[in-house]
Amino acid sequence: MTYLRLTSIRQTMKKTFIIFLIVWTVAGCGQDKMDTPSCNQNLLASSSTFHSLINSLPSNVVEGLTKKPDASGALGRNREGYFHVRFQMDIGFLASYAVKFNSDGALENFILATEYSFNKQKPAGDFELVIPADLQYLGQPSAADLASGTSFFLSALGSSLALLNQSTWFASRPSDNLKSRLNSLTPKFQLAMAFLKTQKEALKQYDGDAPNRLLFDALAFYGMGVYLNDTEAKTIGIEFIQLALSKQDAAGYFTEGGGFDSSYNGVSVRLGLILLGVLPSQETIYLALQKALSCSVQWQASRVLSTGEISLKGNTRVYPGGEEFLGAEKQIAWIDTLLTFYFTAAISGDKSYEALAKRVENFYN
């Protein structure tokens, strides 16, 4: 039984066939009858760094997404007792807050949460797992599941480190205590990346049917590769981007569970936009990713109702009665779609995407 990945293929397989029969009957194809984009317009023709994307976000959005770690550095589910490093992913919002507001306090919290994470690192470079008592009935996760969870965490860490280095506020600061604490973790970062490299093929197979997870893997390898100046890691990251792009439907969405999913497509586009902000524009994969994401974000916009709600109609994974994660039914990942629209507005200059982001925010808040 899976623990740490954001899908459960085994739970999905039985439901996918039924969903497709229903959707095919109603719509006559693999999607419902909401308007879908032609994908002719390249919204993302301009380049933008991840740092500029974060700076473009409204202050209240960054503030609302940022959660303070406890005194030990634990975030998310780990605050109730350490579970796995996968649940430290909110470090990304701490880094975003730090560079958005030039906040030493947020930077210190980011470093504290990172130190906590690597205090749980094992000699091989992977991380401890402590299953909570109320979840032990699920059994033990597989080695590939744990590797995928580690990749999720390293995607948040790698993009955070890249973000800090793009920030003049951080990059030009003297080598004070905070910078020294972060630099002292570099050998542990290298060990984690060395472990993840040994899991490359396992991740390609395990995450192969879910492009959102392939993009988490891509960001883990490429983001950490940028920070560590690790050419091999960056090359592997590009391999995962290519795999994810191969999973895009002609209509624009990234296929999940054999069809479309308005929750996970938003996740995929957000991750892809971060990758665009980290990748040099001269990378061969850059233009292909740019065009794919432009089409995908237009499809994502087509799923937003006039109320701001993101339609779950026809989804293969996230819908009432759909997949579960750790015993609870999955809910729409609306924050990913919110950030996707804000980032798109910043890159394209198209204010309609900013209005769309605010409509989504108003509905779910």
C-alpha positions, -999 to 999 in steps of 0.1 A, spaced: 0 0 0 14 34 -9 21 61 16 41 89 1 33 94 -35 3 115 -45 -15 87 -63 -26 52 -59 -26 34 -92 -41 3 -78 -70 22 -64 -74 41 -97 -74 11 -122 -108 -2 -112 -124 33 -114 -107 45 -146 -126 21 -170 -160 31 -155 -152 68 -157 -142 65 -193 -174 47 -202 -194 74 -187 -174 103 -202 -173 87 -236 -210 82 -237 -217 118 -226 -191 136 -246 -182 112 -274 -144 115 -266 -120 115 -237 -132 148 -222 -165 165 -214 -181 193 -234 -166 223 -217 -148 246 -241 -112 235 -247 -84 256 -261 -70 254 -296 -34 258 -282 -25 282 -310 -15 310 -287 19 307 -269 11 325 -237 45 318 -223 67 331 -251 86 354 -227 111 340 -202 109 346 -165 130 335 -135 114 316 -106 124 346 -84 105 370 -106 74 347 -105 75 346 -67 79 384 -65 49 388 -88 26 370 -64 3 391 -42 17 395 -7 -14 380 9 -11 348 -12 25 342 -1 16 351 35 -14 327 34 6 298 21 35 300 45 34 279 77 59 282 105 77 251 116 76 240 152 106 246 175 124 215 161 118 224 124 89 200 117 63 209 91 30 194 80 22 159 92 56 158 109 45 183 135 25 155 151 55 133 152 81 125 125 66 105 97 88 110 65 108 138 49 81 140 22 60 160 46 86 187 48 76 201 14 62 233 29 99 245 31 92 258 -4 67 284 9 92 295 36 118 302 10 93 321 -11 83 342 19 120 349 26 128 362 -8 94 380 -13 98 400 19 136 398 24 129 382 57 157 368 78 131 352 101 116 332 72 151 323 60 160 310 95 128 290 96 136 275 62 170 265 73 157 251 106 132 230 87 159 218 63 182 209 92 154 189 108 148 171 75 185 161 72 187 150 108 165 122 96 189 112 68 202 77 67 238 67 58 228 57 22 213 92 16 176 83 20 154 92 50 139 75 80 103 64 80 82 62 111 46 51 104 21 66 128 2 41 149 -32 49 133 -18 41 98 1 9 105 -29 -11 92 -19 0 57 13 -20 59 48 -11 47 54 12 17 76 -1 -12 112 10 -18 100 28 -49 73 46 -29 98 58 -4 121 70 -32 92 89 -48 85 106 -15 122 116 -12 120 130 -47 90 151 -37 109 166 -8 140 172 -29 119 190 -55 108 215 -29 143 218 -16 160 221 -50 135 248 -62 140 266 -29 177 266 -32 175 278 -68 151 305 -57 175 317 -30 204 319 -54 184 339 -79 177 365 -52 201 393 -50 190 398 -13 203 363 -5 231 358 -30 248 391 -21 244 388 17 277 383 37 285 348 50 266 352 82 254 325 105 224 317 84 243 313 52 270 292 70 243 269 85 228 263 50 263 258 34 272 233 60 244 210 47 259 207 12 275 173 19 241 160 30 225 174 -1 250 157 -22 244 124 -4 207 127 -10 212 134 -47 236 104 -49 208 82 -35 182 96 -58 204 89 -88 204 52 -79 166 53 -80 163 69 -115 151 39 -133 128 28 -105 112 63 -105 107 63 -143 88 31 -139 69 39 -107 60 74 -117 57 68 -154 19 70 -157 15 102 -137 32 132 -154 28 153 -123 51 130 -104 75 129 -134 77 167 -131 83 164 -93 112 141 -102 124 165 -129 125 194 -104 142 173 -78 171 164 -101 173 197 -120 168 220 -90 193 202 -68 216 199 -98 217 236 -103 225 243 -67 251 216 -65 266 223 -100 259 186 -108 257 182 -145 246 146 -143 216 155 -120 205 182 -145 207 158 -174 185 133 -155 161 161 -147 157 168 -184 151 131 -191 121 133 -167 108 165 -184 109 147 -217 90 118 -202 63 141 -188 59 159 -221 53 126 -238 22 122 -216 5 153 -229 -28 149 -248 -34 169 -280 -61 188 -261 -35 202 -238 -39 183 -205 -13 159 -191 -29 125 -189 -35 110 -155 -49 75 -151 -55 73 -188 -75 105 -191 -77 141 -178 -77 153 -142 -82 190 -134 -65 187 -100 -33 170 -111 -31 190 -144 -28 221 -122 0 205 -103 18 196 -135 16 231 -149 28 247 -117 58 224 -115 65 230 -152 64 268 -148 89 265 -119 111 245 -141 109 272 -168 120 296 -141 150 275 -132 161 262 -167 183 285 -188 163 296 -219 190 282 -241 184 246 -229 171 225 -258 141 213 -238 131 249 -229 110 258 -259 92 224 -260 83 228 -223 72 264 -228 48 254 -257 35 224 -238 27 244 -207 11 272 -227 -14 247 -241 -19 229 -208 -26 261 -188 -53 271 -214 -69 237 -209 -67 242 -171 -85 276 -175 -113 258 -194 -120 238 -163 -128 268 -141 -165 275 -137 -180 310 -135 -181 307 -97 -143 301 -95 -148 264 -87 -125 240 -106 -148 214 -123 -141 178 -113 -164 165 -140 -149 137 -160 -117 135 -138 -100 101 -136 -85 106 -102 -98 134 -80 -136 135 -78 -162 126 -52 -156 89 -44 -122 90 -62 -87 82 -50 -76 83 -13 -43 93 3 -35 79 37 -71 69 43 -87 102 33 -103 111 0 -82 134 -21 -94 170 -25 -89 194 -54 -53 208 -55 -67 243 -60 -36 261 -47 -15 247 -76 -40 260 -101 -41 294 -83 -3 297 -85 -4 284 -122 -27 313 -132 -8 339 -112 25 327 -128 9 327 -163 -3 362 -158 32 373 -148 49 357 -178 23 366 -204 11 399 -192 -25 386 -198 -45 401 -169 -74 377 -176 -53 350 -159 -48 372 -128 -86 376 -127 -90 339 -131 -66 333 -101 -86 357 -80 -118 340 -89 -104 306 -78 -90 321 -46 -123 337 -37 -142 305 -43 -120 283 -22 -112 308 6 
